[in-house]
Amino acid sequence: MDAEIISVGTELLLGQTTNTNAQYLSKELSDLGINVYFQTTVGDNESRLKKIFIKALDRSDIIIFTGGLGPTQDDITKEVVAKVLGLELIFNTDILNSMDDVFRQKGLEMSKNNEKQALIPKGAIYIENNYGTAPGIYIQKDDKTIILLPGPPKEMGPMVREFVLPKLRETFKCGIIKSKILRFAGIGE
């Protein structure tokens, strides 16, 4: 199985945020025996994100997105993925109720723009987010697995450990990749 990680966010390209998600995902996938052959970072731009995704569909079996699932206008990952795959976005009341609970627990009222986070592609499985409002999304289409995860590491990490890794382990029976790191001192390359 060949995997690709697509990190979405202009803040990553501008150097305002360090992309620790790609490193974390690469290690976890490698431990499962899944090869990560490509890592791409793309800004919050529909046409560039679409081009990157179409290329990823051509060369990878598993495509994992991080970022672009929030409530703002520039959070477009889910919309672009659904459009490319030809999937309708449907409203999920369970997600909306879960988000509303998060806001209520914090003593806040949920803003109307958060409702877009309750839209998921038809036929997809949503991944519960116990540390934020943006749910993850798991799509199995044809022979491709597409996973969308929120960008904040404190939200993404638990979703990977609790849902993504067990789901991939169950779906793909891969061998384990083992490697050793050798460190030398006092000699040139």
Phi and psi in degrees as a GROMACS rama.xvg file:
@    title "Ramachandran Plot"
@    xaxis  label "Phi"
@    yaxis  label "Psi"
@TYPE xy
-109.154  130.893  ASP-2
-118.021  158.342  ALA-3
-139.074  140.161  GLU-4
-113.161  126.291  ILE-5
-117.237  113.121  ILE-6
-96.4616  127.143  SER-7
-113.072  127.337  VAL-8
155.423  122.563  GLY-9
-60.7409  -31.6904  THR-10
-61.5591  -27.5971  GLU-11
-71.6571  -42.3739  LEU-12
-68.2863  -31.1209  LEU-13
-83.0337  -4.63869  LEU-14
78.8627  11.7911  GLY-15
-76.9747  -24.2875  GLN-16
-133.565  136.173  THR-17
-82.7576  135.041  THR-18
-85.892  81.9439  ASN-19
-83.1095  -17.0412  THR-20
-63.0682  -43.3698  ASN-21
-62.7469  -42.2715  ALA-22
-62.7835  -47.2034  GLN-23
-60.1027  -49.2419  TYR-24
-63.9998  -40.6784  LEU-25
-59.5762  -43.6793  SER-26
-65.2668  -46.6113  LYS-27
-63.7324  -41.233  GLU-28
-67.8  -39.9967  LEU-29
-60.8367  -41.176  SER-30
-62.0945  -24.3194  ASP-31
-86.7225  -8.7617  LEU-32
87.747  19.3961  GLY-33
-101.749  124.62  ILE-34
-76.4218  128.435  ASN-35
-102.555  108.999  VAL-36
-99.3382  -18.4266  TYR-37
-142.334  139.034  PHE-38
-129.597  127.096  GLN-39
-129.025  141.505  THR-40
-116.844  130.469  THR-41
-134.803  145.466  VAL-42
-75.3342  178.245  GLY-43
-79.9188  69.5846  ASP-44
-135.184  120.641  ASN-45
-59.7825  -47.6774  GLU-46
-67.3446  -40.1175  SER-47
-69.2057  -40.7992  ARG-48
-62.9347  -40.9871  LEU-49
-61.7171  -46.6465  LYS-50
-60.2161  -44.4936  LYS-51
-63.2985  -43.3116  ILE-52
-65.6641  -42.9554  PHE-53
-61.7829  -41.2881  ILE-54
-63.6745  -41.6577  LYS-55
-63.6098  -40.2502  ALA-56
-61.5434  -31.0966  LEU-57
-74.5392  -29.9578  ASP-58
-117.829  -6.1638  ARG-59
-131.584  149.76  SER-60
-87.097  -34.9685  ASP-61
-123.573  126.818  ILE-62
-123.933  121.606  ILE-63
-115.884  121.818  ILE-64
-98.7234  141.671  PHE-65
-126.476  132.008  THR-66
97.3701  161.381  GLY-67
80.5249  23.105  GLY-68
-110.861  8.54065  LEU-69
-77.0252  -170.315  GLY-70
-91.1658  -3.02317  PRO-71
-86.901  167.008  THR-72
-62.4769  -30.5324  GLN-73
-84.7727  -1.39014  ASP-74
-85.4302  96.0491  ASP-75
-124.348  5.89599  ILE-76
-56.043  -52.4539  THR-77
-60.8144  -41.7008  LYS-78
-64.8254  -42.5946  GLU-79
-66.6989  -44.4459  VAL-80
-60.3204  -46.2881  VAL-81
-61.7612  -42.1616  ALA-82
-63.2595  -47.3296  LYS-83
-63.1356  -39.4166  VAL-84
-82.3122  -6.56346  LEU-85
69.9934  34.1184  GLY-86
-108.144  135.586  LEU-87
-75.2046  141.699  GLU-88
-86.7475  128.044  LEU-89
-119.027  149.497  ILE-90
-81.4121  132.128  PHE-91
-116.083  110.666  ASN-92
-68.9338  -27.7146  THR-93
-61.997  -41.5827  ASP-94
-65.1075  -45.0127  ILE-95
-59.4468  -45.715  LEU-96
-63.1943  -39.2075  ASN-97
-64.0085  -43.7162  SER-98
-63.9547  -42.218  MET-99
-59.8732  -39.9672  ASP-100
-61.3959  -42.4836  ASP-101
-59.1492  -46.3196  VAL-102
-65.5214  -43.2551  PHE-103
-62.2164  -40.2437  ARG-104
-62.3711  -27.7601  GLN-105
-91.1711  0.239233  LYS-106
74.8923  25.744  GLY-107
-117.586  160.338  LEU-108
-101.041  134.232  GLU-109
-69.7329  132.308  MET-110
-75.0204  151.211  SER-111
-58.7385  -34.175  LYS-112
-68.1826  -18.336  ASN-113
-68.7574  -19.6433  ASN-114
-61.0779  -26.1128  GLU-115
-64.3133  -21.8757  LYS-116
-71.6919  -14.2442  GLN-117
-88.0705  3.24452  ALA-118
-90.9259  131.116  LEU-119
-135.642  152.795  ILE-120
-62.0446  140.122  PRO-121
-57.7888  130.702  LYS-122
88.7274  -5.76242  GLY-123
-82.7854  159.247  ALA-124
-102.165  131.954  ILE-125
-93.1612  146.322  TYR-126
-105.433  119.407  ILE-127
-62.4451  138.888  GLU-128
-112.064  104.56  ASN-129
-86.3315  1.08247  ASN-130
-124.946  6.80443  TYR-131
-170.146  -163.346  GLY-132
-105.011  -26.6537  THR-133
-79.6408  114.762  ALA-134
-73.8461  154.654  PRO-135
-83.6983  168.946  GLY-136
-138.419  134.973  ILE-137
-119.683  120.419  TYR-138
-122.179  129.852  ILE-139
-113.081  112.018  GLN-140
-134.867  123.496  LYS-141
55.1382  -123.541  ASP-142
-106.562  23.0398  ASP-143
-115.297  145.467  LYS-144
-114.756  122.988  THR-145
-121.373  126.206  ILE-146
-124.48  128.423  ILE-147
-112.93  127.002  LEU-148
-128.493  150.136  LEU-149
-66.1364  157.678  PRO-150
-75.364  -39.6809  GLY-151
-60.1376  123.185  PRO-152
-56.1749  -33.0576  PRO-153
-68.9782  -19.4398  LYS-154
-93.4703  -44.1545  GLU-155
-65.6418  -46.3069  MET-156
-54.182  -53.2972  GLY-157
-61.7298  -34.797  PRO-158
-66.3432  -37.2616  MET-159
-65.6508  -48.232  VAL-160
-66.2706  -41.7055  ARG-161
-86.3725  -26.0129  GLU-162
-125.129  -54.6974  PHE-163
-62.8114  -52.2782  VAL-164
-62.518  -47.235  LEU-165
-60.0607  -38.6008  PRO-166
-66.4572  -43.4653  LYS-167
-66.8746  -39.8305  LEU-168
-61.0738  -40.0496  ARG-169
-70.9752  -38.0545  GLU-170
-81.3131  -41.5966  THR-171
-116.188  122.314  PHE-172
-93.7656  86.29  LYS-173
-104.138  155.565  CYS-174
-75.8164  167.484  GLY-175
-96.8534  135.797  ILE-176
-90.5672  122.791  ILE-177
-114.284  141.745  LYS-178
-144.986  160.749  SER-179
-124.051  146.522  LYS-180
-109.26  123.113  ILE-181
-108.16  130.331  LEU-182
-116.93  132.082  ARG-183
-122.424  149.962  PHE-184
-128.696  145.21  ALA-185
83.1831  5.50866  GLY-186
-129.694  153.19  ILE-187
-78.5304  172.037  GLY-188
